[in-house]
Amino acid sequence: MTPQARGLSDAEIQALAAYYAEQPVNAPDIEPETGLMERGRELARQHRSASCHRSDFSGQEQMPRLAHQREDYLAQAMLAYRERNRGGPDTTMLDVMRGIDDDEIAALAHYLAHFSSNDG
């Protein structure tokens, strides 16, 4: 986001954040796959994803919402963390994603994209 945010004032950035935070969250239109959901749920618990992103994966402060993000986006972001091509001021995700294989990334992305409070 650096190129897009360059030149914006703090107030403008806060106004944009507030606008996007108020947008409705929509679940995917396709039904979740049971096996991927179960594996993703277990991986999210194993890696304590809820400790930073909240138990409903709605995010908090600098930790983004994960629930109902696009599955392809989540998988790409996790892959970038694993490959150390994505970072930021908090390097926690670099450590969390170390050793996670492609199938586990797919399961986590599927689970988070389809997450429902009934899944926790």
Secondary structure, DSSP 8 states (H G I E B T S, - for coil): -HHHHTT--HHHHHHHHHHHHTS-----SS---HHHHHHHHHHHHHTTHHHHH-TTS--BTTB---TT--HHHHHHHHHHHHTT----S--HHHHHHTT--HHHHHHHHHHHHT--TTT-
